[in-house]
């Protein structure tokens, strides 16, 4: 740890031997940089997945309004409405499953050796995807 120059003129004061904030934080910040970068990339992937899904769902929502406006009989309205909700449940179910797989890398499994067999590996993530 580096030594800071004296802050106070009185060498008997408490401020003369206390470390600065940067001395306390620097080791923690540098050691977590790699983990932070990894978490950032995982988060960007998760957000990109969600944005793609939302864009797709908005197009489907607009298509429902077009189908409802073009319907000439109550049966056509009912078919468009029920088909829309069936597609919504299927799409959201698939998307929540995909996001859960991506978010699994954020979940800690503990530090002890007894939790190591349960921690996901790259092979289990690739197999799940």
C-alpha positions as CSV (number, residue, x, y, z in Angstrom):
1,X,0.0,0.0,0.0
2,X,1.4,3.4,-0.9
3,X,2.1,6.1,1.7
4,X,0.3,9.4,1.4
5,X,2.1,12.6,2.2
6,X,1.1,14.1,5.6
7,X,-2.1,16.1,5.5
8,X,-1.7,18.0,8.7
9,X,1.2,20.1,9.9
10,X,0.9,18.7,13.4
11,X,2.4,15.2,13.3
12,X,0.6,14.4,16.5
13,X,-2.9,14.7,15.0
14,X,-5.0,11.7,13.9
15,X,-5.1,12.9,10.3
16,X,-1.4,12.4,9.9
17,X,-1.5,8.6,9.9
18,X,-5.0,7.7,8.5
19,X,-5.0,6.4,5.0
20,X,-6.8,8.3,2.3
21,X,-10.0,7.0,0.7
22,X,-8.2,6.0,-2.5
23,X,-5.9,3.8,-0.4
24,X,-8.8,2.0,1.0
25,X,-10.7,1.6,-2.3
26,X,-8.1,1.0,-4.9
27,X,-7.4,-2.7,-4.0
28,X,-11.1,-3.5,-4.0
29,X,-11.8,-1.7,-7.3
30,X,-8.9,-3.3,-9.2
31,X,-9.7,-6.8,-8.0
32,X,-13.3,-6.5,-9.0
33,X,-12.7,-5.0,-12.4
34,X,-12.7,-8.4,-14.2
35,X,-15.8,-9.6,-12.4
36,X,-17.5,-6.3,-13.2
37,X,-16.6,-6.6,-16.9
38,X,-18.0,-10.1,-17.0
39,X,-21.2,-9.0,-15.3
40,X,-21.5,-6.0,-17.7
41,X,-21.3,-8.3,-20.8
42,X,-23.8,-10.7,-19.3
43,X,-26.2,-7.8,-18.5
44,X,-25.8,-6.3,-22.0
45,X,-26.7,-9.7,-23.5
46,X,-29.7,-10.0,-21.3
47,X,-30.9,-6.5,-22.2
48,X,-30.4,-7.1,-25.9
49,X,-32.4,-10.3,-25.7
50,X,-35.3,-8.4,-23.9
51,X,-35.3,-5.5,-26.4
52,X,-35.5,-7.9,-29.3
53,X,-38.4,-9.7,-27.7
54,X,-40.2,-6.4,-26.9
55,X,-39.8,-5.2,-30.5
56,X,-41.2,-8.5,-31.8
57,X,-44.2,-8.4,-29.3
58,X,-45.0,-4.8,-30.3
59,X,-45.3,-5.9,-33.9
60,X,-47.6,-8.7,-32.9
61,X,-49.7,-6.3,-30.9
62,X,-50.1,-3.9,-33.8
63,X,-51.0,-6.9,-36.0
64,X,-53.9,-7.7,-33.6
65,X,-55.4,-4.3,-34.1
66,X,-55.1,-4.7,-37.9
67,X,-56.8,-8.0,-37.7
68,X,-59.6,-6.7,-35.4
69,X,-60.2,-3.7,-37.8
70,X,-60.3,-6.0,-40.8
71,X,-62.7,-8.5,-39.2
72,X,-66.2,-8.6,-40.8
73,X,-67.9,-11.1,-38.5
74,X,-67.8,-11.7,-34.7
75,X,-66.3,-15.1,-35.3
76,X,-63.3,-13.5,-37.0
77,X,-62.9,-11.1,-34.1
78,X,-63.0,-14.0,-31.7
79,X,-60.4,-16.0,-33.7
80,X,-58.1,-13.1,-33.9
81,X,-58.5,-12.3,-30.2
82,X,-58.0,-15.9,-29.0
83,X,-55.1,-16.6,-31.4
84,X,-53.4,-13.4,-30.1
85,X,-53.6,-14.5,-26.5
86,X,-52.4,-18.0,-27.2
87,X,-49.4,-16.5,-29.1
88,X,-48.8,-14.1,-26.2
89,X,-48.6,-16.8,-23.6
90,X,-46.3,-19.0,-25.8
91,X,-44.0,-16.0,-26.6
92,X,-43.7,-14.8,-23.0
93,X,-43.2,-18.3,-21.7
94,X,-40.3,-18.9,-24.1
95,X,-38.8,-15.5,-23.4
96,X,-39.0,-15.9,-19.6
97,X,-37.3,-19.3,-20.0
98,X,-34.5,-17.7,-22.2
99,X,-34.0,-14.9,-19.8
100,X,-33.9,-17.2,-16.8
101,X,-31.1,-19.2,-18.5
102,X,-29.2,-16.0,-19.1
103,X,-29.8,-14.7,-15.6
104,X,-28.6,-17.9,-14.0
105,X,-25.0,-16.7,-14.4
106,X,-25.8,-13.8,-12.0
107,X,-26.8,-16.1,-9.2
108,X,-24.2,-16.9,-6.7
109,X,-23.8,-20.5,-5.6
110,X,-21.7,-19.8,-2.5
111,X,-18.0,-20.1,-1.8
112,X,-17.7,-23.4,0.0
113,X,-16.5,-26.6,-1.5
114,X,-19.9,-28.2,-0.7
115,X,-21.7,-25.9,-3.3
116,X,-19.1,-26.4,-6.1
117,X,-21.0,-29.4,-7.7
118,X,-24.1,-27.3,-8.0
119,X,-22.5,-24.3,-9.7
120,X,-23.3,-24.0,-13.4
121,X,-20.4,-24.4,-15.8
122,X,-20.0,-23.2,-19.4
123,X,-20.9,-26.7,-20.6
124,X,-24.2,-26.7,-18.7
125,X,-25.1,-23.2,-20.0
126,X,-24.3,-24.3,-23.6
127,X,-26.4,-27.4,-23.1
128,X,-29.3,-25.4,-21.7
129,X,-29.3,-22.9,-24.5
